């Protein structure tokens, strides 16, 4: 790691997790789940482009420590086949970006949109 990464991991990561942290579970495929503290972005919700508006894509950016010995927990090498549980909801992992003692993980769910026909509701 660079000197910047070392300083960022030592000073900025604990502050970020202390102020913005939420408890989540990292659920790997072949091991026990790990409970840790993570900073979670605002939910991004958009229609799925190629599905004629019948599904929506919900996306979050989740940041957590890569140091398993930190007081906030951590996962040194998150895997794309693992899942993240937030408030009991399971999110598949998409992209992973590691650096500065932080894993920045994009999680994404595709959910159906319920629609009603005109005249069905009054």
N, C-alpha and C positions, 0 to 999 in steps of 0.2 A: 504494500500500500504506500501511497505518497504521504508526505508530511501533512498535507491538507486532509486527507482521509483519516489519518490518525487523530488529528485535532478535532475534526468533525465528529468522529465516533466517540471521542472522550467527552466532549462538552455539549454539542448540539443535540445528539440523539437522546440522551437522558432527559434533557429539558423538553424536547418535543413530546416524548412519551409521557412525561409527568403532566404536562398541560393538556394534551390532546388525546391521551391514551384511552382505549376501550379494550376490555378483555375479549379475546377471540380464541378459537382453537384451530391449530394447524393439524390437519388430519392426513398423514402420509398413507400410502397404499399398504406398505408392508411393515408398519411399526405402530406403536401406541400414539394417540393424539398428544399434542403439546399445547398446554394453555399458556398464552403469552399476552402481553400488552402491545397494542398497535394503534397507530394513527390512521384514521379512515377518512377519505375524501367525501365530498358531497356525492349523492347518487346522481349519475347521469342516466337519463331514460330517454330513449329515442325509438321510433318505429324501425323495424328491421327492413332494410332496403329492398330485398328481393322477395318479400313475402306478402305484398299487397296490403300491408298494414294489419295483418292478422296476428303478428307477433311483435313484441317489443324487446329491445335489448337494454338490460339494466347493467351498468358498469360502475365499479368502485376501484379506487387505487388504495391499496393497503400497504402501509410502511411499518416494518418492525425490525428489531435488532437481529443481527446475525451472530451475536454472542450468546450462546446458551447459558452462560454463567452470569449474565447480567441480572439485576434485580427485576427486570421486566420480562425475562425469558427471551428466547431467541432461537432461530433456526439457521445454522451456518450455510446450508445448501438447499434451499427450497426447491422442490421438484414440480414440474408442470403437470404430473399426473396426480398430485395431491389436491386436497380441497381445503378451503377456509370456511369455518363455521362462525357466523356473526349472528348473535341473538337467536341461535337455534336454526338458522337458515344456512344451508350448504351452498357454497359458491365454488365452481371449478376455477382453477388457476389458469390464466392465460400467459401473458408476458411476465418475465422476471428480469429486474435490473438490480444488480448488486454493486455497492460502492459506498465508501465512507462508513462502514459498519452497519449499513441499513440495506434491507431487502425491500425493494419497491415492487409490489406484485399487483398486476391487474387481474381482477376477478370479474366474471361476466356470466349473466344468466339470460336465457331467452325464454320469455313467458308469453303465453297466449293472451290475446286481447278478446274480452267478451264483448260482443256487439249485439244490439237488439235491432229488430226491424222496425220501421216506422209504423206507428199505430199499435204496437204491442204494449207500450207503457202509457199510462195516462196521468 
